Amino acid sequence: MDDLTILNEIHKGVTMGMSSLEEVSKKSSDPNFRDELSTQFQTYQTTLNKVNEEFSNIGEIPDDTPINQKIMGWTGIQMNTMNDTSNTKLSELLIQGYDMGVIKGFKLLNQSPEASQNVKDILNGFIRLQENNINRLKKFL
């Protein structure tokens, strides 16, 4: 895959992650949990800034995340939290999303040996970010 495709995938993952964090945060009344989600949101923002800077460097703009994926993400959170908004349930939902992101990230990395080192570095950072977020949420399970 080329750098632009990889950057678009990272961008989509970051923006969907940020959206999920915002929605999940609305479901929680625990200030400690909400603080953790806020911290994770900020780390996603840092990654988004790197991705956007790389888009700028190559003279491109990111693709919009398809509306159906946005709706599916929002609907999934709403449906899965109708009867349970405990930290355990909310953490579980986020961890599942992060896990999918880690898998997607490794697939991109393994299928793109020709990607530039800078894009690989951003992708590796995105994978580590999600792995770190999983570890940080384990205490809320």
C-alpha positions as CSV (number, residue, x, y, z in Angstrom):
1,M,0.0,0.0,0.0
2,D,1.1,3.5,-0.6
3,D,1.7,6.2,2.0
4,L,-1.6,8.0,1.2
5,T,-3.7,4.8,1.7
6,I,-2.0,4.1,5.0
7,L,-2.4,7.7,6.2
8,N,-6.1,7.6,5.3
9,E,-6.5,4.4,7.3
10,I,-4.8,5.9,10.3
11,H,-6.8,9.1,10.0
12,K,-10.0,7.1,9.9
13,G,-9.0,5.0,12.9
14,V,-8.0,8.1,14.9
15,T,-11.1,10.1,14.2
16,M,-13.4,7.1,14.9
17,G,-11.5,6.5,18.1
18,M,-11.9,10.1,19.2
19,S,-15.6,10.0,18.4
20,S,-16.0,6.8,20.4
21,L,-14.2,8.3,23.4
22,E,-16.5,11.3,23.3
23,E,-19.6,9.1,23.2
24,V,-18.4,6.7,25.9
25,S,-17.4,9.6,28.1
26,K,-21.0,10.9,28.0
27,K,-22.2,7.6,29.3
28,S,-20.0,7.6,32.4
29,S,-20.6,9.4,35.7
30,D,-17.2,8.4,37.2
31,P,-14.8,11.3,37.2
32,N,-11.7,9.1,37.3
33,F,-12.9,7.1,34.3
34,R,-13.8,10.3,32.4
35,D,-10.3,11.7,33.2
36,E,-8.8,8.6,31.7
37,L,-10.9,8.9,28.6
38,S,-9.9,12.6,28.3
39,T,-6.2,11.6,28.5
40,Q,-6.7,9.0,25.8
41,F,-8.5,11.6,23.7
42,Q,-5.5,14.0,24.0
43,T,-3.1,11.2,22.9
44,Y,-5.3,10.6,19.8
45,Q,-5.2,14.3,19.1
46,T,-1.4,14.2,19.1
47,T,-1.5,11.4,16.6
48,L,-4.1,13.2,14.5
49,N,-1.8,16.2,14.4
50,K,1.1,14.0,13.1
51,V,-1.1,12.4,10.5
52,N,-2.4,15.8,9.3
53,E,1.1,17.2,9.2
54,E,2.2,14.3,7.0
55,F,-0.8,14.9,4.7
56,S,0.3,18.5,4.4
57,N,3.9,17.5,3.7
58,I,2.7,15.4,0.7
59,G,0.2,18.0,-0.5
60,E,-2.9,15.9,0.2
61,I,-6.0,16.0,2.4
62,P,-7.5,13.1,4.3
63,D,-10.5,11.3,3.0
64,D,-13.7,11.7,5.1
65,T,-14.7,8.6,7.1
66,P,-17.8,7.2,5.3
67,I,-21.0,8.2,7.0
68,N,-22.2,4.6,7.3
69,Q,-19.1,3.8,9.4
70,K,-19.7,6.8,11.7
71,I,-23.4,5.8,12.1
72,M,-22.5,2.1,12.8
73,G,-19.9,3.2,15.5
74,W,-22.4,5.5,17.2
75,T,-25.2,3.0,17.0
76,G,-23.0,0.2,18.3
77,I,-22.2,2.3,21.4
78,Q,-25.8,3.2,22.0
79,M,-27.0,-0.4,21.6
80,N,-24.3,-1.9,23.8
81,T,-24.8,0.6,26.6
82,M,-28.6,0.6,26.8
83,N,-28.7,-1.6,29.9
84,D,-25.2,-1.2,31.3
85,T,-23.0,1.9,31.5
86,S,-20.7,0.6,34.1
87,N,-16.9,1.3,33.8
88,T,-16.5,-2.4,33.0
89,K,-18.9,-2.4,30.1
90,L,-17.6,0.9,28.7
91,S,-14.0,-0.2,29.0
92,E,-14.8,-3.5,27.3
93,L,-16.3,-1.7,24.3
94,L,-13.3,0.6,24.0
95,I,-10.9,-2.3,24.3
96,Q,-12.7,-4.2,21.6
97,G,-12.3,-1.1,19.3
98,Y,-8.7,-0.7,20.2
99,D,-8.0,-4.3,19.6
100,M,-9.5,-4.1,16.1
101,G,-7.3,-1.0,15.5
102,V,-4.2,-2.9,16.6
103,I,-5.0,-5.8,14.2
104,K,-5.7,-3.4,11.3
105,G,-2.5,-1.5,12.1
106,F,-0.3,-4.7,12.0
107,K,-2.0,-5.7,8.7
108,L,-1.2,-2.4,7.2
109,L,2.4,-2.6,8.4
110,N,2.9,-6.1,7.2
111,Q,1.3,-5.4,3.8
112,S,3.3,-2.2,3.1
113,P,7.0,-2.9,3.1
114,E,7.4,-0.1,0.5
115,A,5.9,2.6,2.8
116,S,8.1,5.5,3.7
117,Q,9.8,5.3,7.1
118,N,8.0,8.3,8.4
119,V,4.6,6.8,7.6
120,K,5.7,3.5,9.2
121,D,6.7,5.4,12.3
122,I,3.3,7.1,12.5
123,L,1.6,3.7,12.1
124,N,3.8,2.1,14.7
125,G,3.0,5.0,17.0
126,F,-0.7,4.5,16.4
127,I,-0.4,0.8,17.2
128,R,1.5,1.5,20.4
129,L,-1.1,4.1,21.4
130,Q,-3.9,1.7,21.1
131,E,-2.0,-1.0,23.0
132,N,-1.3,1.5,25.7
133,N,-4.9,2.5,25.9
134,I,-5.9,-1.2,26.3
135,N,-3.5,-1.5,29.2
136,R,-4.7,1.7,30.8
137,L,-8.4,0.5,30.7
138,K,-7.7,-2.9,32.2
139,K,-8.0,-1.4,35.7
140,F,-11.6,-0.4,35.0
141,L,-12.7,-3.9,33.9
